[in-house]
């Protein structure tokens, strides 16, 4: 066998020597890659481990959970001494131990509280390793607004699905919501009351998984990332889903077509101009004056604006995220009944928003105006995290 000059060149002090032997493998490009990983559970562990071993430049890890003993059968980055620690922070520590050249940060908490559209726009890709559709939908819309590729995985005991949604404005690529069935939205709605509050006592479904399927999912996601950032010949320019079956050792791939009536693409699929709103500024105060005062501003998520009790006629104004409350808010201790009606909003006109906020801090990441020319987004992330 004849070895090329590249193959015979020895770099005894080069950590990435074997990577450089691979045709099309651009180690210098990987050192510049900026990836955001959402979820540091079974699949997240595999993705983060692979990214660190590859020498990815920056990895931000978001997870709201703590390490539990049952996680250890599927979490290569964790051990018993870490039980009780933040998954995100422990995973970031593990990244730095694997490769000190990698910049890794762990953020404990819900990504919806910390991850701004600006941060997502600056990243090369967002890798979704969560186990629920609500978080995937929220991430999909965030990535659409940012124009940043979304990579997503789903697993069970024996099957793996890995997908890439390029979200590039020049391609007619599908988004995550283009293909999910209406039953997904119905199952999400079932977790909420008609007013939009979470139903108390709804148990999260536990998904049976093993390290085998999470390993395959982690490898598939990072492979899709490599193809994208290194612009390899196998790069998927459209949205693609790859399904692997562990028991039969078979795999198949299909292109996901864009849905012309997708509930996300039509609204969030336009790259907006991002207008940062400083903590001391009023968001409606910097609303572009040339725009229609009655045009719609879509909220980053629904908020509660107050409640009124039909029994004792008490009312209370409130500005809070709806996801922070459940149906217990409808219970009135005075009337000993579920007699409170709760007001929830997910959009407003600038004039109604001005009256609603009255100078108070809105618990939102952004306000988005899709029908403006051009579309724009008021980023409130500094206001949201100010004094926190």
N, C-alpha and C positions, 0 to 999 in steps of 0.2 A: 504494500500500500504506500503510495506517495503522499507525503504530507506537504501542505502548502506552507509558504513562509509564515503566514499568519498562525498556522497551527504549531509550528516549531518554535515560535518566539516564546521565550520563557519570561514570566514576570513573577519571580518568587515573592515579591513584596506587594503584589497587586491582589487585593481582596477579590476583585471581580474578574480574575484571569480567565476562568472557565466560561463566564458569560461572553467574553470578547471573542471566543471561538465560534460563537453561534452566528450564522449569517443573518444579517438584518437586525441583530440585537444591538441597540444603541445605548450603551451604559451611560454616556454623558447626557443623553436626553432623559433617561430615567432619573438621574440625579437632580433634574429640574422639575420632575413631575410633582404636582400638588394634588393630593387625593383626600377626599372627605369620606370617612366610613361612618355610617349610621348603624349602630348596633354592634356590640362586642360579645355576642353570645357564641353559639356553636359555629355558624357560618362566618361571623365577624372575626372570630379567633383565627380561622384558617386564612381569611383574606388578609388580615393585618400581619400575620406571620409571613405570608408569601410576599407582601409588599416590602416588609423589612428585610427579608433575605435577598430580595432583588435590588436593594439599595435605592428605593424610591426616596425622593428628596424630602417631601413633607407629607405627613399623615396626621390629619385631625380626626379624633375618635369621639363620637357622641353616644352616650348610653346613660339611661336614668337608673339603672339597676345596680344592685350589690351582688357580689359573688356568693353563691350558695353551694353547699356540698354536692348537690346533684349536678351542678354545672361541670364538675371535674371530669366526667366521663367523655365530654365533648369539647374541652377547652384546653388546647395545648399550651396556652400562655399562662394558665393559672395553676395554683397548687393549694394544698390545704392551709398553708400558712397565710393565704390571701383571703380566706373566707371572711366575709363581712366588709371587704374593701370595695371601692367603686370599680366596676368593670372597666370603664373608660380609662381611668387613671392607671390601673394595674396593667392594662394592655399597652398604654403609652410607655410605661416603665420597661415592659418587656421588649418593646421595639428598640429602645435605646440600648438595652443589653445585647440584643441580637446584632445591631449595627450602630455604633456611635455616630456614624455619618448621617443617620436619619434624624430629621427633626420631627418629633412626635409629641402631640399634645392631647390630653384626655379632658373631656368636658362632661362632668356628671350632670344629668338633667335631661329634660325634653329638648330635642333639637329645635323645636318650634320657638323656644325661649331664647336660644343663643345664636341660631344660624340665620344670618341676614342674606338678602338677595345679593348684596355686594360681595360677600364672602364666597357664595356659591359661584358667582360670575368669575371670580378670580381663580377658581379651581379648574383643573383639567377634567375632573369627573367626580361624581358623587356615587358611592357604592352603597346600595341599600341592603342591609342584612337584618331587617326586622321581620317579625312574624305576624304582622297584622296589616289589613288593607287600608285602614285609616291613615297610618303613618306613611304608607307607600303613596297614597293619593296626595297627601300634603307635600311630600318630597317631589312627586311628579310635577306639581304645579309650581313649586319653588324653582325646579330645574328648567321648566319651560320659560318662566320669567327671566331666568339668568342666561338661557341659551347654552346650558352646560349639560353634557351627556349624563344620563342616569343609567346605572347598571343595577340590576335587581336579581335577587335569587329567592327561590322558595323550595323548601325540602319537606319530605316526610321520612318515614322509616326506610323506604327503598327507592324513592324517585327524587330527581333533581330537575329544577327548571332554572336556567340562567338566561337573562335577557339584557340587550343593550338598546337604549333609545337615544340616538345621537343628538336630537334637539337642535340641529343646526338649521338656521333660517333659510339656507339655500336648498335644503333637501325637503321633500314632502314625506319625511319620516314620521311614523306613528309615535304616539306617546303611550305611556302605561295604561291610560284610561281608554285608549282607542279600542281595546279588545276585551276588557273585562266585562263579564255579563252583568245584566241588571240585578241579578240575585246578590251580587256583592254589595251594591248600594242598599238593597233591601235588608241585608243582614246588618249593615251598619246602622240603618234607621231603626232596626229592632232594638238596638242598644240604647235608644234615646226615647224620651217621651215626645208627644206631639209638639210640645213647646221647645224642644231641642236640648233639654237637660239629660244628663246621663241617668239611666235607670239604676237605682241602688240595687245591690245584691246580684249584679250580672257578673258571672264568673268568666274569666278569660279561658278560652279553650287551650288546653295543653296539647302540643303537637309531639307525637312520638318521633324521636330522631336518634341517629347514631353518629359516631365520628366518621363513618364511611361516607354517608351522604353529604355531611358538612364539608368533608375534605374535597369531594368532587365539585361541590358548589363553589368552594373557595378557589380551586384551581381554574374552573371555568370562568369565573368573574375576572380574575386577574389576567387570564389569557385574553379575554375581550378587551381589557384595559390596555395591555401591551400592544395588541393589534391596532388599537386606536391611536395611542400616543406616539408609537414608533412608525405609524403609517405603513404597516406591513402589507404585502400583497393580499393577504387574507382579510384585511380590515373590512368590517361590515359598514357599508355606507347607508344602509337602511336599518330599520328596527328588526331585530332578529330574536327568536326564542329557540334555545337549544334544550332538549329534554333528554335526560339520561336515566336508564333503568338499571339499577344495580344488580338485581337478581339475574336478569337475562344478559347483562353486559351489552346492551344495545343503546343507540343514541339516534336522535333525529333532529333536524333543524328546519325551521320554517320562517319565512319572512312575514312580519306583521304589517298588514296594510293599514293605511291611515283611514280613520272613520270620519266621513264628512259631517256627521252629527255628534262628534265626540264632545262631551260636556266640558272637557278641559282645553283642548286645542283651540276651539273657537273663541274662548275668552282669554286664556293665558298664553296662547301661542304667538303673541306679538311681542317682540323685544322692546321693552319700554326704556325711555330715558329715566335714569335713576336720579332723584333729587334728594340728597341727604337733608334731614330735618334735625337741626341741632336741638339739644335738650332744652335750651332756653327759648326756642322758637315755637310758635303755634303752627301746627300742620296746615290748618286752613288759612293761616295768615300768609303762607308762601304759596298758596294755590295760584297757578298762573292766571293772571287777570284776564287774559284774552279768552279763557275757556268759559263755557256756559256754567253759570252758578248752580244750575239744576241738573247737571250731568252726574252720573253715578260714580261713586267711589267705592270700590269693593274692598272689604276688610281682609286682612291676612287670615282671620278666623272669626267666628261669631263671638259677640260680647253681650253680656247681660247689662241692661241699662236701668233696671229697677224691678220692683215688684209691688203689687197692690192686693190687699186682702179683701175679698168680697164680704167677709163676715164682720170684722171689726173696722173695716174701712181704713186701716192703716196703710200707708205707702212708704216706700223707701227707695231713694235714688241710689244707683250703684253703677260703677264702671269696672267690670271684671270679665275675665275670660270665661266663656260658658263651660269649657272643659274642666274648670276647677270646681264645678258644682254638680251635684246630682239632684234627683227629684225630692230629696229631703228639704230643699229650699222652698218647696210649695207648702210645706207644713207650717201652720200658724200655731204657736204655743198658746196664744190667747184664746183662739177659737177651738183648739184641740181638733183641727180638721185640716185637710189639704185644700185650703181655701185661698191660697195665694196664686195669683196669675203672674207669671214672670215674663218680662219683656226682653226679647233677644233680637239683636240686629246683626246682619252680616254685610250691610252696605248702607250708604247714606249719601245725600247730596251735600255739597259744601255748606250750604246754609243751615240744613238740619244738624249737621255735624258740629257746626259752630255753637249752636244752641245746646247741643248735648254735652259737649266737652266743657264749655264755660271755663276754659283755661286749665282744666285738669289733664293729667297725663293719660293718654289713651293706652290701654294694655294691648297694643298691637305692634307687630313687626313692620307692617307697611299698609299704605292705602294705595290702591291701584285704579287708574282711570284708563280702561281699555279703549274707549271710544274717542279719546282725544286725538288730535293730529299734531305731533306724533303721540302715541300712547306714553304715559309717564307713570312713575311709581314714586310716591313719597315714602322714603325710608325712615321709619321711626325707631330703628333699632337702638340708637344712642339714647333716645328718650326712655325706651323700655327698660334698658339696663342701667340707666342713671340711678345712682343712690342704692343700687341693689348689692 
